[in-house]
Amino acid sequence: MKINTQKEKEFVSLRPASEIMKLSRLGSFHQSKLSFLRSFIREFKNWNFQTEYFNLNQEGFGEVVYSLSDGNKSYSLICFANHLNDSERSDRVIATKWDSSFVLFDGIPEKEDIERLKSNVPLQEKGRTTYKELALSRANKSVRTFDHVVQSLSEGKQPDKDFLSKVGYLYRTTAVYGSGKFGLADRFRIADREELQGPFRLEMMLVYFVRKFTIDQVNHTAKERNPSKAIPLDDDIARNLGIGNSTGLGMAPFIVNHPTLLHQWIMAREKALQLVRSIQHVTMDEKKIFQKFLLQSINNMKTWVTDSDYQIGKNNQLKEDLKNFNDYFNISIDKEYFWNETYLWVSQNLHDEGIEFIVSLMMEPHGDLVEPLSSEMSIDEDEHFTISGSRKASEIKDIIEKHYLWLIQVDFEKKENISNFWYYSKNKQEPRLSNRFEEDGSENELPLAIARDIKKLYQKICTVDPESTLAEFLLSQKNLRYVVRRVLMCEKFPYSEIQDNTIAETIIPIDMLRLKLSYFGAIKFDPRSNLWLRITMYQGAPLPHEMKFSDDSWAYRSLI
Amino acid sequence: MESFYEIETTCKRAAKASGFSWGIAEEIGKIVRSLEIMGLPGLKTFYHYLGDVKDETLSKPTKILSKNTNNNKMYCPIESSVAILDDCKSLFKNNDFIDFDQMAHPLLLIPMLNRASNIIGKKISISFDNIEIILNYNESLVINSKGPFPNQTNKVSIRSISTEPTYSKKEYENLYQLSLETFVEESEGKLSGAGAGLTDND
């Protein structure tokens, strides 16, 4: 594969936002080379992993400290494992006690740091951290898998692989916090560190450490239970265990509240696809890599278990799409712009799930083109915050007609188009979605009804002198200020807006969660309702002692 | 101690709860955060400011003029500075100064005017009571007071400052000559080390 000229780089256009930014499409994205779990491992594969401190009791409770270091800088995870009654174990973000809690520390902690954090980290939202701490999380055991693994190991045998492959983890996290929450370090304190340039890198680091902790904890507990007979968990089995995660609506507002960041994520993916489609000569080896990962993925889909009719429908659609694709796909065809031909067939013959699955897969043989795009997935949002008040009203009208045409047609007087409202729960300080005609509280609606409010802006701006300035307009239209800001952002960042009505009766919020989770690199989407889902992270990823040998193909490792 | 993220988020929500639109509340979160990062009492000032908002003692400008006078109420520093920022290119193009009689909590003017300084490409000075502040293109500020800062003032003067060098031409020239001593004299032999050809016509 070789791309020589600018002309070749732009052999095809970027896909338009009107095609990509629909929720049904965004909710069909899959992990790829750009996913944050994978870019974390690529970035840190040559750092040294070490267990700094290991103090668990017979039952596996106590403290553990791990570190990653490059000789100059270090990051540490401090783990606190506690006894938890079964009746207290809840995956909801609103829980107040967990099996284990974790904090990512900047450097190697001193004893007094551990003592200070011991009385705060297990409390999570109710505790306090400082600028020395970078991310905070907690997790609960998947009791049936944890107990099965400990019992098996303590009896001197490896656990049942089939059983484990369907669950895929020993622990589920219920939240991972960073960027200044609960006293953690503000983003600006670490923003200039080269190794942290990708989004959510610290959060991904934390989860990777947690996975190691869960494996160490089962080994330790099994050994304590039966010192003479216990064996350690086989690396091949441990590698296929990831970390589960329960994700609720808290994630959904994030992608609406960070429009320029959302644009960067989508743009990186679209640029990657553009680059791959523009390759004139694709080698047989590159086609074989694609085919190998395709077949491996189809096999791994057998481990995707869900009770959700919605997800079952999507998974079945994907399986059917991939079967059709397999019938079509022929690596011996020697044609110029092979990937572009492939993409054109896919876009005309497959559904959203299938199209985006193949898009992710097409990036795999071309790491040299795709991987550098990971460093373009962050942005200084404040740089684009200020409203340019000298812009004319007519320009705003034009921008809306160009980028928001779809919403001008929506009638927001109709009940079904405004039936929901987003708000923060007073009790739990978590985002929620409720029916505005059945529940109280819509006066405290969060600014997430973007489509409705941009339509209001459009209607209003059509009534003023086209030559008047935004500064004049905003003196009397303060309620529209937040959407004016977004419209100006969208002019520069066309992938910044979801092109769907996020308060409509028909909204499927888990599509918003799925979008973000696919960028994390999650697999095994298992919706438990329209409002929350379970996923798995790092399943198949190299263990810490294997990191330096990683070739970034772990996401396609056989899980069965 | 709270992180700046927590300060920004809490103040944004408090502003919304106090009747501001989400768009202005977003600005307020950034105003308070910015003051706190600069070591100025943003949160405390905002807290007391909200008391005045509650009592409805503040006036929102409907148009920013060179001289702004309201005999009945104090001007609101948030609404005033947001309006100045939005229209700063035009306002400072036509005038070098904007004065307000009667301004509440003038410290809250600083962050928006600092952003305006960056947009218009000129320093901006703010003076009230005996306090002088110079805003440098949203990069930094110079202030002659550690506080306390007044809850209200009878007059605020805002000036755009034409940037004059703080040094003489001769001082710069002498330093430039000194800097030349880090260069190496060229010779014919060394010219072959240049990246380009010897002429621009080859």
Interface residues (C-beta under 8 A of the other chain):
Chain A: T130 Y131 S179 G180 K181 F182 G183 L184 A185 D186 R187 F188 D382 F385 T386 I387 G389 S390 P447 T469 L470 A471 E472 L474 L475 S476 K478 N479 L480 R481 Y482 V483 V484 R485
Chain B: M1 E2 S3 F4 Y5 E6 F20 S21 W22 G23 I24 E26 E27 K30 P61 T62 K63 A83 L85 D86 D87 C88 K89 S90 R115 I119
